[in-house]
Amino acid sequence: MTAALIFAFTYVAFSVGRVPGLRSDRLAAVVVGGALLIALGALSFSEAQASVDGATLALLFAMMVLSAALDVSGSFALVAGG
């Protein structure tokens, strides 16, 4: 039950983008949610490690780098017509 509540809170905070009343963003919500799951024993550290997919993280990182490079070069403004 505790894990479901932590998951629900984290999911809502991630969806909204900010936790109302707190100065935290999506990243903070995910980190706190994951840490709480491990700290309260709902998930072991090895299970948490096994659930991380390195290929997905690499793809997301590469997309962020590419997006930043396109933004700096002005490609987004060119495509948007501005």
PDB file as gemmi writes it, atoms N, CA and C in Angstrom:
CRYST1    1.000    1.000    1.000  90.00  90.00  90.00 P 1                      
ATOM      1  N   MET A   1       0.826  -1.192   0.000  1.00  0.00           N  
ATOM      2  CA  MET A   1       0.000   0.000   0.000  1.00  0.00           C  
ATOM      3  C   MET A   1       0.871   1.257   0.000  1.00  0.00           C  
ATOM      4  N   THR A   2       1.950   1.244   0.792  1.00  0.00           N  
ATOM      5  CA  THR A   2       2.847   2.387   0.854  1.00  0.00           C  
ATOM      6  C   THR A   2       3.482   2.657  -0.503  1.00  0.00           C  
ATOM      7  N   ALA A   3       3.890   1.592  -1.166  1.00  0.00           N  
ATOM      8  CA  ALA A   3       4.528   1.744  -2.480  1.00  0.00           C  
ATOM      9  C   ALA A   3       3.549   2.357  -3.478  1.00  0.00           C  
ATOM     10  N   ALA A   4       2.291   1.962  -3.413  1.00  0.00           N  
ATOM     11  CA  ALA A   4       1.294   2.507  -4.328  1.00  0.00           C  
ATOM     12  C   ALA A   4       1.075   3.996  -4.078  1.00  0.00           C  
ATOM     13  N   LEU A   5       1.075   4.415  -2.823  1.00  0.00           N  
ATOM     14  CA  LEU A   5       0.908   5.830  -2.493  1.00  0.00           C  
ATOM     15  C   LEU A   5       2.102   6.654  -2.965  1.00  0.00           C  
ATOM     16  N   ILE A   6       3.314   6.126  -2.747  1.00  0.00           N  
ATOM     17  CA  ILE A   6       4.517   6.824  -3.200  1.00  0.00           C  
ATOM     18  C   ILE A   6       4.515   6.932  -4.718  1.00  0.00           C  
ATOM     19  N   PHE A   7       4.160   5.829  -5.382  1.00  0.00           N  
ATOM     20  CA  PHE A   7       4.114   5.836  -6.842  1.00  0.00           C  
ATOM     21  C   PHE A   7       3.088   6.845  -7.342  1.00  0.00           C  
ATOM     22  N   ALA A   8       1.906   6.862  -6.753  1.00  0.00           N  
ATOM     23  CA  ALA A   8       0.853   7.788  -7.179  1.00  0.00           C  
ATOM     24  C   ALA A   8       1.285   9.249  -6.983  1.00  0.00           C  
ATOM     25  N   PHE A   9       1.864   9.557  -5.831  1.00  0.00           N  
ATOM     26  CA  PHE A   9       2.326  10.922  -5.575  1.00  0.00           C  
ATOM     27  C   PHE A   9       3.408  11.323  -6.569  1.00  0.00           C  
ATOM     28  N   THR A  10       4.358  10.428  -6.807  1.00  0.00           N  
ATOM     29  CA  THR A  10       5.445  10.713  -7.744  1.00  0.00           C  
ATOM     30  C   THR A  10       4.907  10.893  -9.162  1.00  0.00           C  
ATOM     31  N   TYR A  11       3.985  10.054  -9.548  1.00  0.00           N  
ATOM     32  CA  TYR A  11       3.408  10.126 -10.890  1.00  0.00           C  
ATOM     33  C   TYR A  11       2.653  11.435 -11.093  1.00  0.00           C  
ATOM     34  N   VAL A  12       1.865  11.824 -10.108  1.00  0.00           N  
ATOM     35  CA  VAL A  12       1.121  13.083 -10.202  1.00  0.00           C  
ATOM     36  C   VAL A  12       2.087  14.270 -10.231  1.00  0.00           C  
ATOM     37  N   ALA A  13       3.086  14.249  -9.356  1.00  0.00           N  
ATOM     38  CA  ALA A  13       4.060  15.346  -9.325  1.00  0.00           C  
ATOM     39  C   ALA A  13       4.816  15.431 -10.653  1.00  0.00           C  
ATOM     40  N   PHE A  14       5.154  14.293 -11.230  1.00  0.00           N  
ATOM     41  CA  PHE A  14       5.849  14.282 -12.515  1.00  0.00           C  
ATOM     42  C   PHE A  14       4.939  14.807 -13.620  1.00  0.00           C  
ATOM     43  N   SER A  15       3.671  14.432 -13.592  1.00  0.00           N  
ATOM     44  CA  SER A  15       2.726  14.862 -14.617  1.00  0.00           C  
ATOM     45  C   SER A  15       2.459  16.362 -14.556  1.00  0.00           C  
ATOM     46  N   VAL A  16       2.316  16.884 -13.345  1.00  0.00           N  
ATOM     47  CA  VAL A  16       2.021  18.304 -13.172  1.00  0.00           C  
ATOM     48  C   VAL A  16       3.249  19.153 -13.487  1.00  0.00           C  
ATOM     49  N   GLY A  17       4.412  18.657 -13.169  1.00  0.00           N  
ATOM     50  CA  GLY A  17       5.646  19.385 -13.444  1.00  0.00           C  
ATOM     51  C   GLY A  17       6.218  20.052 -12.216  1.00  0.00           C  
ATOM     52  N   ARG A  18       5.383  20.350 -11.263  1.00  0.00           N  
ATOM     53  CA  ARG A  18       5.815  20.962 -10.008  1.00  0.00           C  
ATOM     54  C   ARG A  18       4.943  20.406  -8.904  1.00  0.00           C  
ATOM     55  N   VAL A  19       5.504  20.282  -7.736  1.00  0.00           N  
ATOM     56  CA  VAL A  19       4.734  19.852  -6.570  1.00  0.00           C  
ATOM     57  C   VAL A  19       4.138  21.110  -5.949  1.00  0.00           C  
ATOM     58  N   PRO A  20       2.807  21.218  -5.916  1.00  0.00           N  
ATOM     59  CA  PRO A  20       2.191  22.429  -5.362  1.00  0.00           C  
ATOM     60  C   PRO A  20       2.622  22.668  -3.916  1.00  0.00           C  
ATOM     61  N   GLY A  21       3.056  23.877  -3.635  1.00  0.00           N  
ATOM     62  CA  GLY A  21       3.474  24.235  -2.284  1.00  0.00           C  
ATOM     63  C   GLY A  21       4.941  23.965  -1.989  1.00  0.00           C  
ATOM     64  N   LEU A  22       5.619  23.232  -2.853  1.00  0.00           N  
ATOM     65  CA  LEU A  22       7.033  22.925  -2.653  1.00  0.00           C  
ATOM     66  C   LEU A  22       7.840  23.482  -3.819  1.00  0.00           C  
ATOM     67  N   ARG A  23       9.086  23.762  -3.563  1.00  0.00           N  
ATOM     68  CA  ARG A  23       9.972  24.257  -4.622  1.00  0.00           C  
ATOM     69  C   ARG A  23      10.722  23.087  -5.249  1.00  0.00           C  
ATOM     70  N   SER A  24      10.003  22.220  -5.939  1.00  0.00           N  
ATOM     71  CA  SER A  24      10.642  21.082  -6.588  1.00  0.00           C  
ATOM     72  C   SER A  24      10.045  20.903  -7.978  1.00  0.00           C  
ATOM     73  N   ASP A  25      10.822  20.270  -8.838  1.00  0.00           N  
ATOM     74  CA  ASP A  25      10.384  20.045 -10.200  1.00  0.00           C  
ATOM     75  C   ASP A  25      10.260  18.548 -10.451  1.00  0.00           C  
ATOM     76  N   ARG A  26      10.159  18.174 -11.712  1.00  0.00           N  
ATOM     77  CA  ARG A  26       9.971  16.765 -12.066  1.00  0.00           C  
ATOM     78  C   ARG A  26      11.129  15.890 -11.585  1.00  0.00           C  
ATOM     79  N   LEU A  27      12.335  16.356 -11.804  1.00  0.00           N  
ATOM     80  CA  LEU A  27      13.500  15.572 -11.415  1.00  0.00           C  
ATOM     81  C   LEU A  27      13.512  15.309  -9.911  1.00  0.00           C  
ATOM     82  N   ALA A  28      13.229  16.341  -9.136  1.00  0.00           N  
ATOM     83  CA  ALA A  28      13.208  16.179  -7.680  1.00  0.00           C  
ATOM     84  C   ALA A  28      12.123  15.195  -7.259  1.00  0.00           C  
ATOM     85  N   ALA A  29      10.959  15.255  -7.891  1.00  0.00           N  
ATOM     86  CA  ALA A  29       9.869  14.343  -7.544  1.00  0.00           C  
ATOM     87  C   ALA A  29      10.269  12.896  -7.814  1.00  0.00           C  
ATOM     88  N   VAL A  30      10.924  12.662  -8.943  1.00  0.00           N  
ATOM     89  CA  VAL A  30      11.333  11.296  -9.288  1.00  0.00           C  
ATOM     90  C   VAL A  30      12.417  10.785  -8.340  1.00  0.00           C  
ATOM     91  N   VAL A  31      13.396  11.622  -8.040  1.00  0.00           N  
ATOM     92  CA  VAL A  31      14.484  11.212  -7.152  1.00  0.00           C  
ATOM     93  C   VAL A  31      13.959  10.936  -5.751  1.00  0.00           C  
ATOM     94  N   VAL A  32      13.111  11.820  -5.236  1.00  0.00           N  
ATOM     95  CA  VAL A  32      12.553  11.617  -3.898  1.00  0.00           C  
ATOM     96  C   VAL A  32      11.667  10.377  -3.873  1.00  0.00           C  
ATOM     97  N   GLY A  33      10.851  10.180  -4.898  1.00  0.00           N  
ATOM     98  CA  GLY A  33       9.999   8.993  -4.965  1.00  0.00           C  
ATOM     99  C   GLY A  33      10.807   7.701  -4.988  1.00  0.00           C  
ATOM    100  N   GLY A  34      11.846   7.667  -5.805  1.00  0.00           N  
ATOM    101  CA  GLY A  34      12.701   6.481  -5.860  1.00  0.00           C  
ATOM    102  C   GLY A  34      13.437   6.230  -4.556  1.00  0.00           C  
ATOM    103  N   ALA A  35      13.939   7.301  -3.954  1.00  0.00           N  
ATOM    104  CA  ALA A  35      14.642   7.158  -2.674  1.00  0.00           C  
ATOM    105  C   ALA A  35      13.699   6.664  -1.582  1.00  0.00           C  
ATOM    106  N   LEU A  36      12.468   7.158  -1.585  1.00  0.00           N  
ATOM    107  CA  LEU A  36      11.493   6.697  -0.590  1.00  0.00           C  
ATOM    108  C   LEU A  36      11.156   5.224  -0.785  1.00  0.00           C  
ATOM    109  N   LEU A  37      11.012   4.792  -2.025  1.00  0.00           N  
ATOM    110  CA  LEU A  37      10.725   3.379  -2.283  1.00  0.00           C  
ATOM    111  C   LEU A  37      11.839   2.486  -1.751  1.00  0.00           C  
ATOM    112  N   ILE A  38      13.081   2.919  -1.945  1.00  0.00           N  
ATOM    113  CA  ILE A  38      14.213   2.126  -1.448  1.00  0.00           C  
ATOM    114  C   ILE A  38      14.312   2.223   0.067  1.00  0.00           C  
ATOM    115  N   ALA A  39      14.162   3.435   0.624  1.00  0.00           N  
ATOM    116  CA  ALA A  39      14.311   3.641   2.071  1.00  0.00           C  
ATOM    117  C   ALA A  39      13.246   2.900   2.871  1.00  0.00           C  
ATOM    118  N   LEU A  40      12.037   2.827   2.332  1.00  0.00           N  
ATOM    119  CA  LEU A  40      10.957   2.158   3.055  1.00  0.00           C  
ATOM    120  C   LEU A  40      10.888   0.661   2.779  1.00  0.00           C  
ATOM    121  N   GLY A  41      11.784   0.168   1.940  1.00  0.00           N  
ATOM    122  CA  GLY A  41      11.876  -1.263   1.700  1.00  0.00           C  
ATOM    123  C   GLY A  41      10.895  -1.801   0.678  1.00  0.00           C  
ATOM    124  N   ALA A  42      10.205  -0.927  -0.039  1.00  0.00           N  
ATOM    125  CA  ALA A  42       9.282  -1.396  -1.065  1.00  0.00           C  
ATOM    126  C   ALA A  42      10.037  -1.932  -2.271  1.00  0.00           C  
ATOM    127  N   LEU A  43      11.277  -1.497  -2.410  1.00  0.00           N  
ATOM    128  CA  LEU A  43      12.125  -1.891  -3.527  1.00  0.00           C  
ATOM    129  C   LEU A  43      13.551  -1.993  -3.006  1.00  0.00           C  
ATOM    130  N   SER A  44      14.221  -3.092  -3.319  1.00  0.00           N  
ATOM    131  CA  SER A  44      15.610  -3.210  -2.882  1.00  0.00           C  
ATOM    132  C   SER A  44      16.507  -2.428  -3.837  1.00  0.00           C  
ATOM    133  N   PHE A  45      17.710  -2.132  -3.369  1.00  0.00           N  
ATOM    134  CA  PHE A  45      18.631  -1.366  -4.206  1.00  0.00           C  
ATOM    135  C   PHE A  45      18.986  -2.134  -5.468  1.00  0.00           C  
ATOM    136  N   SER A  46      19.170  -3.437  -5.357  1.00  0.00           N  
ATOM    137  CA  SER A  46      19.514  -4.229  -6.543  1.00  0.00           C  
ATOM    138  C   SER A  46      18.342  -4.298  -7.520  1.00  0.00           C  
ATOM    139  N   GLU A  47      17.106  -4.332  -7.023  1.00  0.00           N  
ATOM    140  CA  GLU A  47      15.943  -4.298  -7.910  1.00  0.00           C  
ATOM    141  C   GLU A  47      15.845  -2.948  -8.623  1.00  0.00           C  
ATOM    142  N   ALA A  48      16.139  -1.884  -7.894  1.00  0.00           N  
ATOM    143  CA  ALA A  48      16.113  -0.556  -8.497  1.00  0.00           C  
ATOM    144  C   ALA A  48      17.184  -0.442  -9.574  1.00  0.00           C  
ATOM    145  N   GLN A  49      18.371  -0.967  -9.294  1.00  0.00           N  
ATOM    146  CA  GLN A  49      19.454  -0.940 -10.278  1.00  0.00           C  
ATOM    147  C   GLN A  49      19.093  -1.754 -11.511  1.00  0.00           C  
ATOM    148  N   ALA A  50      18.468  -2.901 -11.313  1.00  0.00           N  
ATOM    149  CA  ALA A  50      18.114  -3.770 -12.435  1.00  0.00           C  
ATOM    150  C   ALA A  50      17.014  -3.163 -13.306  1.00  0.00           C  
ATOM    151  N   SER A  51      16.220  -2.259 -12.750  1.00  0.00           N  
ATOM    152  CA  SER A  51      15.121  -1.676 -13.519  1.00  0.00           C  
ATOM    153  C   SER A  51      15.558  -0.511 -14.403  1.00  0.00           C  
ATOM    154  N   VAL A  52      16.796  -0.068 -14.276  1.00  0.00           N  
ATOM    155  CA  VAL A  52      17.294   1.032 -15.095  1.00  0.00           C  
ATOM    156  C   VAL A  52      17.832   0.463 -16.407  1.00  0.00           C  
ATOM    157  N   ASP A  53      17.339   1.000 -17.519  1.00  0.00           N  
ATOM    158  CA  ASP A  53      17.770   0.542 -18.843  1.00  0.00           C  
ATOM    159  C   ASP A  53      18.775   1.531 -19.411  1.00  0.00           C  
ATOM    160  N   GLY A  54      20.008   1.103 -19.535  1.00  0.00           N  
ATOM    161  CA  GLY A  54      21.082   1.971 -20.006  1.00  0.00           C  
ATOM    162  C   GLY A  54      20.879   2.469 -21.425  1.00  0.00           C  
ATOM    163  N   ALA A  55      20.315   1.635 -22.290  1.00  0.00           N  
ATOM    164  CA  ALA A  55      20.090   2.049 -23.676  1.00  0.00           C  
ATOM    165  C   ALA A  55      19.069   3.186 -23.746  1.00  0.00           C  
ATOM    166  N   THR A  56      18.038   3.105 -22.935  1.00  0.00           N  
ATOM    167  CA  THR A  56      17.033   4.172 -22.912  1.00  0.00           C  
ATOM    168  C   THR A  56      17.636   5.468 -22.390  1.00  0.00           C  
ATOM    169  N   LEU A  57      18.442   5.379 -21.341  1.00  0.00           N  
ATOM    170  CA  LEU A  57      19.099   6.574 -20.815  1.00  0.00           C  
ATOM    171  C   LEU A  57      20.034   7.195 -21.840  1.00  0.00           C  
ATOM    172  N   ALA A  58      20.763   6.363 -22.562  1.00  0.00           N  
ATOM    173  CA  ALA A  58      21.666   6.873 -23.600  1.00  0.00           C  
ATOM    174  C   ALA A  58      20.885   7.562 -24.711  1.00  0.00           C  
ATOM    175  N   LEU A  59      19.765   6.972 -25.115  1.00  0.00           N  
ATOM    176  CA  LEU A  59      18.933   7.583 -26.149  1.00  0.00           C  
ATOM    177  C   LEU A  59      18.384   8.936 -25.686  1.00  0.00           C  
ATOM    178  N   LEU A  60      17.873   9.010 -24.467  1.00  0.00           N  
ATOM    179  CA  LEU A  60      17.342  10.269 -23.943  1.00  0.00           C  
ATOM    180  C   LEU A  60      18.434  11.335 -23.845  1.00  0.00           C  
ATOM    181  N   PHE A  61      19.618  10.947 -23.393  1.00  0.00           N  
ATOM    182  CA  PHE A  61      20.732  11.889 -23.303  1.00  0.00           C  
ATOM    183  C   PHE A  61      21.111  12.415 -24.678  1.00  0.00           C  
ATOM    184  N   ALA A  62      21.188  11.523 -25.651  1.00  0.00           N  
ATOM    185  CA  ALA A  62      21.544  11.935 -27.010  1.00  0.00           C  
ATOM    186  C   ALA A  62      20.489  12.869 -27.597  1.00  0.00           C  
ATOM    187  N   MET A  63      19.221  12.605 -27.318  1.00  0.00           N  
ATOM    188  CA  MET A  63      18.163  13.481 -27.814  1.00  0.00           C  
ATOM    189  C   MET A  63      18.246  14.868 -27.171  1.00  0.00           C  
ATOM    190  N   MET A  64      18.593  14.923 -25.877  1.00  0.00           N  
ATOM    191  CA  MET A  64      18.729  16.219 -25.214  1.00  0.00           C  
ATOM    192  C   MET A  64      19.906  17.010 -25.784  1.00  0.00           C  
ATOM    193  N   VAL A  65      21.013  16.348 -26.062  1.00  0.00           N  
ATOM    194  CA  VAL A  65      22.175  17.012 -26.646  1.00  0.00           C  
ATOM    195  C   VAL A  65      21.831  17.536 -28.038  1.00  0.00           C  
ATOM    196  N   LEU A  66      21.175  16.710 -28.837  1.00  0.00           N  
ATOM    197  CA  LEU A  66      20.782  17.122 -30.184  1.00  0.00           C  
ATOM    198  C   LEU A  66      19.804  18.297 -30.140  1.00  0.00           C  
ATOM    199  N   SER A  67      18.845  18.239 -29.238  1.00  0.00           N  
ATOM    200  CA  SER A  67      17.875  19.324 -29.100  1.00  0.00           C  
ATOM    201  C   SER A  67      18.555  20.623 -28.679  1.00  0.00           C  
ATOM    202  N   ALA A  68      19.491  20.538 -27.755  1.00  0.00           N  
ATOM    203  CA  ALA A  68      20.218  21.741 -27.323  1.00  0.00           C  
ATOM    204  C   ALA A  68      21.036  22.314 -28.474  1.00  0.00           C  
ATOM    205  N   ALA A  69      21.664  21.458 -29.256  1.00  0.00           N  
ATOM    206  CA  ALA A  69      22.461  21.926 -30.394  1.00  0.00           C  
ATOM    207  C   ALA A  69      21.571  22.584 -31.444  1.00  0.00           C  
ATOM    208  N   LEU A  70      20.411  22.017 -31.707  1.00  0.00           N  
ATOM    209  CA  LEU A  70      19.483  22.613 -32.664  1.00  0.00           C  
ATOM    210  C   LEU A  70      18.961  23.957 -32.165  1.00  0.00           C  
ATOM    211  N   ASP A  71      18.740  24.078 -30.869  1.00  0.00           N  
ATOM    212  CA  ASP A  71      18.273  25.338 -30.296  1.00  0.00           C  
ATOM    213  C   ASP A  71      19.338  26.424 -30.422  1.00  0.00           C  
ATOM    214  N   VAL A  72      20.570  26.085 -30.087  1.00  0.00           N  
ATOM    215  CA  VAL A  72      21.666  27.056 -30.161  1.00  0.00           C  
ATOM    216  C   VAL A  72      21.905  27.502 -31.598  1.00  0.00           C  
ATOM    217  N   SER A  73      21.753  26.589 -32.542  1.00  0.00           N  
ATOM    218  CA  SER A  73      22.003  26.933 -33.943  1.00  0.00           C  
ATOM    219  C   SER A  73      20.878  27.748 -34.574  1.00  0.00           C  
ATOM    220  N   GLY A  74      19.746  27.850 -33.897  1.00  0.00           N  
ATOM    221  CA  GLY A  74      18.619  28.616 -34.430  1.00  0.00           C  
ATOM    222  C   GLY A  74      17.703  27.824 -35.338  1.00  0.00           C  
ATOM    223  N   SER A  75      17.880  26.515 -35.382  1.00  0.00           N  
ATOM    224  CA  SER A  75      17.058  25.673 -36.258  1.00  0.00           C  
ATOM    225  C   SER A  75      15.584  25.700 -35.881  1.00  0.00           C  
ATOM    226  N   PHE A  76      15.289  25.732 -34.610  1.00  0.00           N  
ATOM    227  CA  PHE A  76      13.890  25.744 -34.191  1.00  0.00           C  
ATOM    228  C   PHE A  76      13.203  27.043 -34.621  1.00  0.00           C  
ATOM    229  N   ALA A  77      13.900  28.155 -34.485  1.00  0.00           N  
ATOM    230  CA  ALA A  77      13.332  29.435 -34.907  1.00  0.00           C  
ATOM    231  C   ALA A  77      13.133  29.459 -36.426  1.00  0.00           C  
ATOM    232  N   LEU A  78      14.059  28.873 -37.160  1.00  0.00           N  
ATOM    233  CA  LEU A  78      13.944  28.820 -38.622  1.00  0.00           C  
ATOM    234  C   LEU A  78      12.737  27.997 -39.040  1.00  0.00           C  
ATOM    235  N   VAL A  79      12.560  26.860 -38.424  1.00  0.00           N  
ATOM    236  CA  VAL A  79      11.441  25.983 -38.748  1.00  0.00           C  
ATOM    237  C   VAL A  79      10.109  26.630 -38.344  1.00  0.00           C  
ATOM    238  N   ALA A  80      10.105  27.344 -37.212  1.00  0.00           N  
ATOM    239  CA  ALA A  80       8.885  27.983 -36.734  1.00  0.00           C  
ATOM    240  C   ALA A  80       8.556  29.252 -37.528  1.00  0.00           C  
ATOM    241  N   GLY A  81       9.487  29.696 -38.325  1.00  0.00           N  
ATOM    242  CA  GLY A  81       9.249  30.870 -39.152  1.00  0.00           C  
ATOM    243  C   GLY A  81       9.520  32.187 -38.439  1.00  0.00           C  
ATOM    244  N   GLY A  82      10.267  32.107 -37.346  1.00  0.00           N  
ATOM    245  CA  GLY A  82      10.528  33.333 -36.591  1.00  0.00           C  
ATOM    246  C   GLY A  82      11.919  33.733 -36.751  1.00  0.00           C  
TER     247      GLY A  82                                                      
END                                                                             
